Amino acid sequence: MDLNKMGQRAVSAKYELQKLSSEKKRHVLLAAAKELIADTEILLEENRKDIRKGEENGMHPGMLDRLRLSKERIGAMAEGLEQVAELEDPVGKVLEEFVRPNGLKISKVRVPFGVIGIIYESRPNVTADAFGLCFQSGNAVILKGGSDAINSNMAIAASIRNALKKNGICQDAIQMIESTDREVTSRFMKLNQYVDVLIPRGGAGLIRSVVENSTIPVIETGTGNCHIYVDEYADPDKALPIIINAKTQRIGVCNACESLVIHRSIADRFLPALAQALQSKNVEVRGDEMVCGLIGNAGKASEEDYGREYLDYIISIKTVETIDEAIAHINKYNTKHSEAIITENKENARKFLNEVDAACVYVNASTRFTDGFEFGFGAEIGISTQKMHARGPMGLKELTSYKYLIEGEGQIR
């Protein structure tokens, strides 16, 4: 792979993209959505190749779920592009204007990053989501997907590039690194001459590798050890479906609930019903002494269990005496992703919202809503768990920077 040439083509593409009108970008995104739908059977066939390979290699069911495409998921990818197309174009928006005493007029204006690199694992929908958000925000994108989804990713990128070509847009607005060689990935992380920002999406190992080895500025997206705290003032009828949804709707996603914290005053009434519901979904429980006493088939939780993102039908449960103990436990073991409290007590809800350190904090709702599509962003480039530049679901605005425009009338210093 000649990564330098890819970088050069991306730089050329970014200057073309920055000139496009909002209406032209909207038209192209809608065309790309239609192209994906038209190519559904091709995408499914290529995805089946990846699924077969994953099954042959003994891929975990949670990872296979991330990898699998269906007509519905392809439709959702297309819908994501359509939603992004209808969102307000952030480029060129004036964030601030002021006049200095010397008469200089200064405007702070939103601009694209330029070239965005994304390294990701398993999920082929990221290919379409990344393109849509980068294109609408005026950025060219270079993608490096995982080897497990290479056929799916290449097919989706080819479909989008075909839509670009049909609409007279430089196809290098999206480029896919087709090599699965780890050495190529390492070289990509050093392409700071051409790539303005690098975003990793995947497991803890991938993210750590990118953060530690990249010479390109990194926006860190994180793993999700997400908690739900069932407060002493919780409505059990409300808590049960929220937990089951957060844990079992999709096990292989970063916003799934991996850990429960339950107030001891409600545990003896709530845990038996919860255990029955979890058992019906084949979820294994690992808990503390009280949990093991109330749930006969629960295993004893280790320190590692409380800090682990399972991506599996396993959940850890910790009982606590106070909301302060619950918050301390969550802040110790969480990954700064998404945390929730189930309570009817407004004071406790407010305390939880204020004191839990995470990108997204919920009251009486499933952590599964931490998602760009659900937040109305059309799609997301990732869930940022860091605090610099962006935090939480990253949509269009998070893929831009700003510059200052200064107008004078001959002023000198």
Disulfide bonds with the S-S distance in Angstrom:
none
